[in-house]
């Protein structure tokens, strides 16, 4: 069975005191079941401090990194540096990295390879725009993004999870209905089964990442192919995020 994962993507939010307060609230008040993996992705400037107080309560991850091991890349951090800090996860391919920062498929593939080489787990984000959905090209887009993983072996695939994020639902307050979300998650699973062994495809976690919140999480997580969520805005409030973690039945 795929792992159940709830990941908090804080993006470029929170000042230091706010980040520490939120993390401490989660650490002290959240006791998820052992079969639920909670991952926190703070801004990179807060990683060291949060890792120091985490004490293995949650998995901690980096929102971004460079695919080169080291060198003259001012302002960047490497996968090896992320791992050396104590992180266990990284995000790759988030729609904001693709659209705002122009990250290409070639760069994303290099990032996944660098993360795996460093011993990190990857949450690989995929998704379609509203235009692509309206034109009926959403499944074609999703399949091409999944095919980026086709060169990885079974061992490498075991360290990769997928987050499906309909771009039209991110930060808009619009959420795909459970039927729409399950349809796409089932399609993703089908593509994985066609590309890889049954074992790899069936074990890979597929998360929903389109404005999932405390009000819709229960219905979304009832869907058979939705294994958790990549949570944005709702992860910035401890009560909301905790309710989402406890939404699995």
C-alpha positions as CSV (number, residue, x, y, z in Angstrom):
1,X,0.0,0.0,0.0
2,X,1.2,3.6,-0.7
3,X,2.3,5.6,2.3
4,X,-0.2,8.2,3.6
5,X,1.5,11.6,3.4
6,X,0.5,15.1,4.5
7,X,3.0,17.7,3.5
8,X,3.0,21.4,4.6
9,X,4.4,23.8,2.0
10,X,4.9,27.1,3.8
11,X,6.2,28.7,0.6
12,X,7.6,32.2,1.1
13,X,5.6,32.9,4.2
14,X,6.2,33.6,8.0
15,X,8.8,35.6,9.8
16,X,11.1,33.7,12.1
17,X,9.0,34.0,15.3
18,X,5.9,33.0,13.4
19,X,7.6,30.0,11.9
20,X,8.9,28.9,15.3
21,X,5.5,29.4,16.9
22,X,3.7,27.4,14.2
23,X,6.1,24.6,14.3
24,X,6.0,24.3,18.1
25,X,2.2,24.3,18.0
26,X,2.3,21.4,15.5
27,X,5.0,19.6,17.4
28,X,3.2,19.9,20.8
29,X,-0.3,19.3,19.5
30,X,-0.1,16.9,16.7
31,X,0.2,13.2,17.2
32,X,-0.6,11.5,13.9
33,X,-1.0,7.7,13.5
34,X,2.3,5.9,12.7
35,X,1.1,5.2,9.2
36,X,0.8,8.9,8.4
37,X,4.0,10.7,7.3
38,X,3.9,14.4,8.1
39,X,6.4,16.5,6.2
40,X,7.1,20.2,6.8
41,X,8.6,22.3,4.1
42,X,9.7,25.7,5.7
43,X,11.5,28.5,3.9
44,X,15.1,27.4,3.6
45,X,16.4,30.1,6.0
46,X,14.5,28.4,8.9
47,X,15.6,24.8,8.1
48,X,18.5,24.6,10.6
49,X,16.6,26.0,13.5
50,X,13.5,23.8,12.9
51,X,15.6,20.7,12.4
52,X,17.3,21.3,15.8
53,X,14.0,21.3,17.7
54,X,12.2,18.7,15.6
55,X,13.6,15.6,17.4
56,X,12.3,13.3,14.7
57,X,8.7,14.3,15.3
58,X,8.1,15.1,11.6
59,X,10.0,14.8,8.3
60,X,11.5,18.1,7.3
61,X,12.1,19.0,3.7
62,X,13.5,21.8,1.4
63,X,11.2,23.6,-1.0
64,X,14.0,24.1,-3.5
65,X,17.6,23.3,-4.3
66,X,20.1,23.4,-7.2
67,X,21.0,20.2,-9.2
68,X,24.7,20.9,-9.1
69,X,26.7,19.4,-6.2
70,X,28.7,22.6,-5.6
71,X,30.1,25.6,-7.4
72,X,29.6,29.3,-8.3
73,X,25.9,29.4,-8.0
74,X,25.3,32.4,-5.8
75,X,22.2,32.2,-3.6
76,X,21.6,28.5,-4.3
77,X,21.8,25.4,-2.1
78,X,22.6,21.9,-3.2
79,X,20.9,18.6,-2.5
80,X,23.9,17.5,-0.6
81,X,23.7,20.5,1.6
82,X,20.0,19.9,2.2
83,X,20.8,16.3,3.2
84,X,23.7,17.4,5.4
85,X,21.4,19.7,7.4
86,X,19.3,16.7,8.3
87,X,16.4,17.1,5.8
88,X,14.8,13.9,4.3
89,X,12.6,15.4,1.6
90,X,12.6,17.9,-1.2
91,X,10.0,19.3,-3.5
92,X,10.6,19.2,-7.3
93,X,8.5,20.5,-10.1
94,X,6.0,22.7,-8.2
95,X,3.9,24.7,-10.6
96,X,5.3,27.9,-9.2
97,X,8.9,26.7,-9.9
98,X,7.9,25.8,-13.5
99,X,5.8,28.9,-14.3
100,X,7.3,31.7,-12.2
101,X,11.0,30.6,-12.4
102,X,10.9,28.8,-15.7
103,X,12.2,25.4,-14.6
104,X,12.3,23.1,-17.6
105,X,11.8,19.3,-17.7
106,X,15.5,18.9,-18.3
107,X,16.3,20.9,-15.1
108,X,13.7,19.0,-13.1
109,X,15.1,15.6,-14.2
110,X,18.6,16.8,-13.1
111,X,17.1,17.9,-9.7
112,X,15.4,14.5,-9.1
113,X,18.7,12.7,-10.0
114,X,20.7,15.0,-7.6
115,X,18.2,14.5,-4.8
116,X,18.2,10.7,-5.1
117,X,22.0,10.7,-5.3
118,X,22.1,12.7,-2.1
119,X,19.8,10.2,-0.4
120,X,16.7,12.4,-0.3
121,X,13.1,11.5,-0.9
122,X,11.3,13.5,-3.6
123,X,7.8,14.8,-3.9
124,X,7.5,15.4,-7.7
125,X,4.7,17.9,-8.6
126,X,2.7,17.6,-11.8
127,X,-0.4,19.4,-13.0
128,X,-2.3,21.1,-15.8
129,X,-3.5,24.7,-16.4
130,X,-7.1,25.7,-16.8
131,X,-6.6,26.2,-20.5
132,X,-5.1,22.7,-21.0
133,X,-8.1,21.2,-19.1
134,X,-10.6,23.2,-21.1
135,X,-9.0,22.1,-24.3
136,X,-9.1,18.4,-23.2
137,X,-5.3,18.2,-23.1
138,X,-4.9,17.7,-19.4
139,X,-4.3,13.9,-19.5
140,X,-1.7,14.4,-22.3
141,X,0.1,17.0,-20.1
142,X,0.0,14.8,-17.0
143,X,1.3,11.7,-18.9
144,X,4.2,13.7,-20.4
145,X,5.2,14.9,-16.9
146,X,5.1,11.4,-15.5
147,X,7.2,10.0,-18.3
148,X,10.0,12.2,-17.0
149,X,10.4,9.5,-14.4
150,X,10.8,6.6,-16.9
151,X,14.6,6.3,-16.5
152,X,14.5,5.5,-12.8
153,X,14.7,2.0,-11.4
154,X,12.6,0.4,-8.8
155,X,14.8,1.4,-5.9
156,X,14.9,5.0,-7.0
157,X,11.1,5.1,-7.6
158,X,10.5,3.9,-4.1
159,X,11.9,7.3,-2.9
160,X,9.6,9.3,-5.2
161,X,6.0,10.4,-4.5
162,X,3.8,12.4,-6.9
163,X,1.7,15.5,-6.0
164,X,-1.1,16.2,-8.5
165,X,-1.8,19.9,-8.4
166,X,-4.3,21.3,-10.8
167,X,-2.7,24.7,-11.4
168,X,-6.2,26.3,-11.8
169,X,-6.9,25.3,-8.2
170,X,-3.7,26.6,-6.5
171,X,-4.3,29.6,-4.3
172,X,-7.6,30.4,-6.0
173,X,-9.9,28.8,-3.4
174,X,-11.2,26.7,-6.2
175,X,-10.8,23.0,-5.5
176,X,-11.3,20.1,-7.9
177,X,-14.3,18.1,-6.8
178,X,-13.5,14.7,-5.2
179,X,-14.8,13.1,-8.4
180,X,-12.4,15.3,-10.6
181,X,-9.5,14.7,-8.2
182,X,-10.1,10.9,-8.0
183,X,-10.4,10.7,-11.8
184,X,-7.0,12.3,-12.3
185,X,-5.4,10.3,-9.5
186,X,-6.7,7.1,-11.0
187,X,-5.3,8.2,-14.4
188,X,-1.9,8.9,-12.8
189,X,-1.9,5.4,-11.3
190,X,-2.8,3.9,-14.7
191,X,0.1,5.7,-16.3
192,X,2.4,4.5,-13.6
193,X,1.2,0.9,-14.1
194,X,1.9,1.2,-17.8
195,X,5.4,2.7,-17.3
196,X,6.7,0.6,-14.4
197,X,6.3,-2.6,-12.5
198,X,3.1,-3.2,-10.6
199,X,5.1,-3.1,-7.4
200,X,6.5,0.3,-8.1
201,X,3.3,1.8,-9.4
202,X,1.1,0.5,-6.6
203,X,3.4,1.6,-3.8
204,X,4.0,5.2,-5.1
205,X,2.0,7.7,-3.1
206,X,-0.1,10.2,-5.1
207,X,-1.0,13.4,-3.2
208,X,-3.6,16.0,-4.0
209,X,-2.2,19.5,-4.1
210,X,-5.0,21.8,-5.2
211,X,-6.3,24.0,-2.4
212,X,-6.9,21.1,0.0
213,X,-8.1,22.4,3.4
214,X,-9.8,21.3,6.6
215,X,-13.2,21.6,5.0
216,X,-12.7,19.3,2.0
217,X,-9.9,16.9,3.2
218,X,-12.2,14.2,4.5
219,X,-14.0,13.8,1.2
220,X,-10.8,14.0,-0.8
221,X,-9.0,11.4,1.3
222,X,-12.0,8.9,1.0
223,X,-11.0,8.5,-2.7
224,X,-9.2,5.3,-3.3
225,X,-6.3,6.7,-5.3
226,X,-5.6,9.8,-3.1
227,X,-2.9,9.0,-0.6
228,X,-2.6,12.4,1.1
229,X,-2.1,16.1,0.3
230,X,0.4,18.8,-0.4
231,X,-1.0,21.6,1.6
232,X,-0.3,25.3,1.0
233,X,-2.3,28.0,2.6
234,X,-4.1,25.8,5.1
235,X,-0.7,24.6,6.4
236,X,0.0,28.1,7.8
237,X,-2.5,27.6,10.7
238,X,-1.8,24.8,13.2
239,X,-5.5,24.1,13.8
240,X,-6.3,23.8,10.1
241,X,-3.3,21.7,9.3
242,X,-4.0,19.4,12.2
243,X,-7.5,18.8,11.1
244,X,-6.3,17.8,7.7
245,X,-3.8,15.3,9.2
246,X,-6.7,13.8,11.1
247,X,-8.9,13.6,8.1
248,X,-8.0,10.0,7.1
249,X,-10.6,7.5,8.1
